[in-house]
Amino acid sequence: MTNLTPRATPDQNEHHKITAWSLIKPYWVSEERWVAWGLLVAIIAMNLAVVWINVRLNDWNRDFYNALQNKDAKQFPHLLMIFTALAFAFIILAVYGRYLRQMLGFRWRQWLTTRFLNEWLGQGAFYRIERDRLADNPDQRISDDLQSFATTTLSLTLDLLSTVVTLVSFIMILWSLAGALTFAVGGTPITIPGYMVWAAALYAVFGSLVIQKVGHPLVSINYQQQKVEADFRFGLIRLRENAEQIALYDGMDTERNNAQGLFHHIRDNWWRVMKYTKRLTFVLSFYGQIAIIFPIVVASPRYFAGAFTFGVLMQISSAFGTVSDSFSWFINSYATLVEWRATVNRLREFARVVHSPRLKETVSPATEHGGINLHYVDDNSLTTGHLKLALPNGTPLSEVRDIAIKPGSRWLVRGPSGAGKSTLIRALAGLWPFGEGSIDAPVDARMMFIPQQSYLPIGTLKAALTYPSPADAYSDDDCREALRACRLEDYVERLHESAHWTRVLSPGEQQRLAGARVLLHKPDYLFLDEATSALDPDNENRLYKLFMERLPKSAIVSVAHRESLAAYHHETLEIERTPEERVAA
């Protein structure tokens, strides 16, 4: 059953500035914040413990290589035992740290999914987004992008925090171990304290600038790749959902060409991904290979001068690598950051159109006079005033004379094809704001809108019959009686059978099932938009007689072309296209 909903207020129509922080913050201040922060603190504590183990392993490297250099057999077993203990602790922390990270990531994704689903389905935003083409592939943004956003944001944040702590710890080690480098320029001695730290920083900064220069285009390319992949997947889903119609039209070649066309977009964009990834990989590989030998080359002057032992050289090399990796966090995470940025951009765009569902309507020429205003009133009649329907581009469609639909009345809406009969039904349902005038609806009235092809959810037949109410809202006996009344006896014993009922039922059976829905829900206002067009005259008359008998106090508004239905209606509303629209046609 569908209820009329009021239009969004002006402040809801304002452009919302969506940032990455506005997507991240809500979960951490939500009703789940205590669990979320508890898990986060536990993960951070484990990460800090891992950093401490890495510091200890750095000291162990010095002792281990010195023992090897000095052929110290007595220290060797002891050092192996220390390594075993540290390695075992590292493994435990790594396993459970990852486990808790996955738990927190999924809980965040679950919360985000619930929130986005509520906002997408709330206030009819999902319908307006599709009608006005405000955003592509919302299903992908909710299923894939939210998952990627939660896990990647958490991973990047924790890795950055761990990197900062590691950097601070190992800078102190490297600074004290490597000492100062002294050299003369023009006879003047120059001393650089902690020169290995500065060398690591300059190496990483230079590499980051080069990586940013080479890889920046990947942000927009990855964004486009997500879009074309989603378009291709959606095209295949449409092919599967409409398999019978395509087969009847023998449209396989056309669909194959369409699918190939969509895939060609993937191919063209993927070549761009490959092109820039090749450049980025070249730079990253060059950077990584140089980093292997660079610290030893920089430290070698003091080593050859006898400033420290081979074990200390290995410790310096290890510490330099850790410091350099920490400074290189941006480089090492660049590919992930590129994908994260593309995901955030898609979610920002989606959140913007969800939070501003009337965005296109407020700027459309069709609403320059204020649009169609829907109000709830304390009255038992549904009335229209100076109602004019228009297309989204502002083209006038039709004018509707003022009417008052009272309880128990029967209205037949007629007019030529394209005049706006179905558009009038959408306006009465609060789904079509384009035009001007007003609609006053009873505040507590139960309204039901039945289109030519009703939606049937996948699941049990009872759930399809009682939709949108839950299956347990009606007894099995009531459901069986409604099916028998609408001549669906063959399905009476299949109430609890699950299937894709749109494929199982013929168009006529689907319309009779919609009629059975009406008998169950008993709405105060019933709107039928060509809802019996697939029925033979006998079954159509049967349905209307049932509606008249069982819904004597309900108002019924029918959109239909068949003259035979005039006998079941007391009032007639003729819809004609405006002169401007007739000329345009």
URWO-V722320 format. One record per residue. N is the residue number from 1. NEAR is the number of other ideal C-beta (glycine too) atoms within 10 Angstrom. Layout:
n = {N & N}
near = {NEAR & NEAR}
//
This chain:
n = {1 & 2 & 3 & 4 & 5 & 6 & 7 & 8 & 9 & 10 & 11 & 12 & 13 & 14 & 15 & 16 & 17 & 18 & 19 & 20 & 21 & 22 & 23 & 24 & 25 & 26 & 27 & 28 & 29 & 30 & 31 & 32 & 33 & 34 & 35 & 36 & 37 & 38 & 39 & 40 & 41 & 42 & 43 & 44 & 45 & 46 & 47 & 48 & 49 & 50 & 51 & 52 & 53 & 54 & 55 & 56 & 57 & 58 & 59 & 60 & 61 & 62 & 63 & 64 & 65 & 66 & 67 & 68 & 69 & 70 & 71 & 72 & 73 & 74 & 75 & 76 & 77 & 78 & 79 & 80 & 81 & 82 & 83 & 84 & 85 & 86 & 87 & 88 & 89 & 90 & 91 & 92 & 93 & 94 & 95 & 96 & 97 & 98 & 99 & 100 & 101 & 102 & 103 & 104 & 105 & 106 & 107 & 108 & 109 & 110 & 111 & 112 & 113 & 114 & 115 & 116 & 117 & 118 & 119 & 120 & 121 & 122 & 123 & 124 & 125 & 126 & 127 & 128 & 129 & 130 & 131 & 132 & 133 & 134 & 135 & 136 & 137 & 138 & 139 & 140 & 141 & 142 & 143 & 144 & 145 & 146 & 147 & 148 & 149 & 150 & 151 & 152 & 153 & 154 & 155 & 156 & 157 & 158 & 159 & 160 & 161 & 162 & 163 & 164 & 165 & 166 & 167 & 168 & 169 & 170 & 171 & 172 & 173 & 174 & 175 & 176 & 177 & 178 & 179 & 180 & 181 & 182 & 183 & 184 & 185 & 186 & 187 & 188 & 189 & 190 & 191 & 192 & 193 & 194 & 195 & 196 & 197 & 198 & 199 & 200 & 201 & 202 & 203 & 204 & 205 & 206 & 207 & 208 & 209 & 210 & 211 & 212 & 213 & 214 & 215 & 216 & 217 & 218 & 219 & 220 & 221 & 222 & 223 & 224 & 225 & 226 & 227 & 228 & 229 & 230 & 231 & 232 & 233 & 234 & 235 & 236 & 237 & 238 & 239 & 240 & 241 & 242 & 243 & 244 & 245 & 246 & 247 & 248 & 249 & 250 & 251 & 252 & 253 & 254 & 255 & 256 & 257 & 258 & 259 & 260 & 261 & 262 & 263 & 264 & 265 & 266 & 267 & 268 & 269 & 270 & 271 & 272 & 273 & 274 & 275 & 276 & 277 & 278 & 279 & 280 & 281 & 282 & 283 & 284 & 285 & 286 & 287 & 288 & 289 & 290 & 291 & 292 & 293 & 294 & 295 & 296 & 297 & 298 & 299 & 300 & 301 & 302 & 303 & 304 & 305 & 306 & 307 & 308 & 309 & 310 & 311 & 312 & 313 & 314 & 315 & 316 & 317 & 318 & 319 & 320 & 321 & 322 & 323 & 324 & 325 & 326 & 327 & 328 & 329 & 330 & 331 & 332 & 333 & 334 & 335 & 336 & 337 & 338 & 339 & 340 & 341 & 342 & 343 & 344 & 345 & 346 & 347 & 348 & 349 & 350 & 351 & 352 & 353 & 354 & 355 & 356 & 357 & 358 & 359 & 360 & 361 & 362 & 363 & 364 & 365 & 366 & 367 & 368 & 369 & 370 & 371 & 372 & 373 & 374 & 375 & 376 & 377 & 378 & 379 & 380 & 381 & 382 & 383 & 384 & 385 & 386 & 387 & 388 & 389 & 390 & 391 & 392 & 393 & 394 & 395 & 396 & 397 & 398 & 399 & 400 & 401 & 402 & 403 & 404 & 405 & 406 & 407 & 408 & 409 & 410 & 411 & 412 & 413 & 414 & 415 & 416 & 417 & 418 & 419 & 420 & 421 & 422 & 423 & 424 & 425 & 426 & 427 & 428 & 429 & 430 & 431 & 432 & 433 & 434 & 435 & 436 & 437 & 438 & 439 & 440 & 441 & 442 & 443 & 444 & 445 & 446 & 447 & 448 & 449 & 450 & 451 & 452 & 453 & 454 & 455 & 456 & 457 & 458 & 459 & 460 & 461 & 462 & 463 & 464 & 465 & 466 & 467 & 468 & 469 & 470 & 471 & 472 & 473 & 474 & 475 & 476 & 477 & 478 & 479 & 480 & 481 & 482 & 483 & 484 & 485 & 486 & 487 & 488 & 489 & 490 & 491 & 492 & 493 & 494 & 495 & 496 & 497 & 498 & 499 & 500 & 501 & 502 & 503 & 504 & 505 & 506 & 507 & 508 & 509 & 510 & 511 & 512 & 513 & 514 & 515 & 516 & 517 & 518 & 519 & 520 & 521 & 522 & 523 & 524 & 525 & 526 & 527 & 528 & 529 & 530 & 531 & 532 & 533 & 534 & 535 & 536 & 537 & 538 & 539 & 540 & 541 & 542 & 543 & 544 & 545 & 546 & 547 & 548 & 549 & 550 & 551 & 552 & 553 & 554 & 555 & 556 & 557 & 558 & 559 & 560 & 561 & 562 & 563 & 564 & 565 & 566 & 567 & 568 & 569 & 570 & 571 & 572 & 573 & 574 & 575 & 576 & 577 & 578 & 579 & 580 & 581 & 582 & 583 & 584 & 585}
near = {16 & 16 & 15 & 20 & 15 & 12 & 18 & 19 & 9 & 9 & 6 & 13 & 17 & 13 & 10 & 15 & 9 & 20 & 11 & 16 & 7 & 13 & 20 & 17 & 11 & 12 & 20 & 12 & 10 & 14 & 9 & 15 & 13 & 9 & 13 & 18 & 13 & 12 & 19 & 19 & 10 & 16 & 22 & 16 & 12 & 22 & 21 & 16 & 15 & 18 & 21 & 15 & 18 & 18 & 17 & 16 & 17 & 21 & 12 & 17 & 20 & 22 & 16 & 20 & 20 & 18 & 17 & 15 & 12 & 12 & 7 & 13 & 8 & 7 & 14 & 12 & 9 & 12 & 18 & 11 & 9 & 16 & 15 & 10 & 12 & 16 & 12 & 10 & 15 & 16 & 10 & 12 & 18 & 14 & 11 & 13 & 20 & 12 & 12 & 16 & 20 & 12 & 14 & 22 & 19 & 13 & 16 & 24 & 19 & 15 & 18 & 21 & 15 & 10 & 15 & 20 & 13 & 11 & 16 & 22 & 12 & 12 & 18 & 17 & 21 & 16 & 14 & 21 & 20 & 11 & 16 & 17 & 10 & 19 & 17 & 16 & 19 & 20 & 12 & 19 & 23 & 17 & 13 & 17 & 23 & 24 & 18 & 18 & 23 & 24 & 18 & 19 & 19 & 20 & 15 & 15 & 13 & 18 & 15 & 14 & 16 & 21 & 21 & 13 & 17 & 21 & 21 & 12 & 20 & 26 & 20 & 14 & 21 & 27 & 18 & 10 & 20 & 27 & 17 & 12 & 19 & 13 & 11 & 8 & 7 & 5 & 5 & 7 & 8 & 10 & 10 & 13 & 12 & 18 & 21 & 26 & 23 & 14 & 22 & 30 & 16 & 11 & 21 & 22 & 14 & 11 & 23 & 17 & 12 & 16 & 20 & 12 & 11 & 17 & 22 & 13 & 16 & 24 & 16 & 14 & 18 & 22 & 19 & 17 & 19 & 22 & 18 & 18 & 19 & 20 & 17 & 18 & 15 & 15 & 16 & 14 & 11 & 14 & 16 & 9 & 13 & 13 & 12 & 9 & 9 & 16 & 10 & 8 & 11 & 8 & 15 & 11 & 8 & 11 & 17 & 11 & 11 & 14 & 15 & 11 & 11 & 17 & 17 & 12 & 16 & 17 & 10 & 11 & 19 & 16 & 9 & 16 & 16 & 11 & 13 & 17 & 17 & 10 & 15 & 21 & 14 & 11 & 18 & 21 & 10 & 12 & 21 & 14 & 10 & 12 & 18 & 10 & 10 & 18 & 24 & 14 & 10 & 20 & 25 & 11 & 13 & 20 & 15 & 9 & 8 & 7 & 14 & 17 & 15 & 14 & 18 & 19 & 22 & 19 & 25 & 26 & 20 & 21 & 29 & 26 & 19 & 24 & 27 & 25 & 19 & 23 & 21 & 24 & 20 & 17 & 24 & 19 & 17 & 21 & 17 & 13 & 17 & 22 & 18 & 21 & 17 & 22 & 25 & 21 & 18 & 23 & 21 & 16 & 16 & 25 & 21 & 16 & 21 & 25 & 18 & 21 & 24 & 22 & 20 & 20 & 22 & 15 & 10 & 19 & 13 & 24 & 20 & 11 & 12 & 11 & 20 & 26 & 15 & 20 & 14 & 15 & 12 & 7 & 14 & 12 & 16 & 25 & 18 & 21 & 14 & 11 & 22 & 18 & 27 & 28 & 17 & 17 & 9 & 13 & 14 & 19 & 23 & 22 & 18 & 25 & 10 & 11 & 18 & 13 & 22 & 14 & 15 & 13 & 18 & 21 & 18 & 22 & 25 & 20 & 17 & 14 & 7 & 13 & 21 & 28 & 22 & 18 & 21 & 27 & 21 & 21 & 22 & 24 & 22 & 20 & 18 & 24 & 25 & 26 & 26 & 20 & 19 & 15 & 21 & 17 & 25 & 21 & 11 & 10 & 19 & 15 & 21 & 21 & 22 & 22 & 16 & 17 & 16 & 17 & 11 & 22 & 12 & 12 & 15 & 17 & 25 & 23 & 20 & 27 & 27 & 22 & 19 & 14 & 14 & 10 & 18 & 10 & 12 & 16 & 10 & 13 & 8 & 14 & 22 & 19 & 15 & 24 & 25 & 13 & 18 & 24 & 17 & 20 & 11 & 9 & 22 & 15 & 11 & 16 & 17 & 11 & 13 & 13 & 15 & 13 & 22 & 16 & 11 & 15 & 19 & 9 & 13 & 16 & 19 & 20 & 25 & 25 & 22 & 25 & 27 & 25 & 24 & 24 & 20 & 17 & 19 & 14 & 21 & 18 & 21 & 22 & 26 & 28 & 21 & 19 & 24 & 25 & 17 & 17 & 21 & 10 & 11 & 8 & 18 & 23 & 16 & 18 & 24 & 23 & 11 & 17 & 20 & 13 & 9 & 13 & 18 & 9 & 8 & 22 & 23 & 23 & 24 & 24 & 24 & 22 & 12 & 15 & 9 & 11 & 20 & 13 & 10 & 18 & 19 & 11 & 14 & 11 & 19 & 14 & 21 & 15 & 20 & 18 & 10 & 12 & 19 & 11 & 8 & 11 & 8}
//
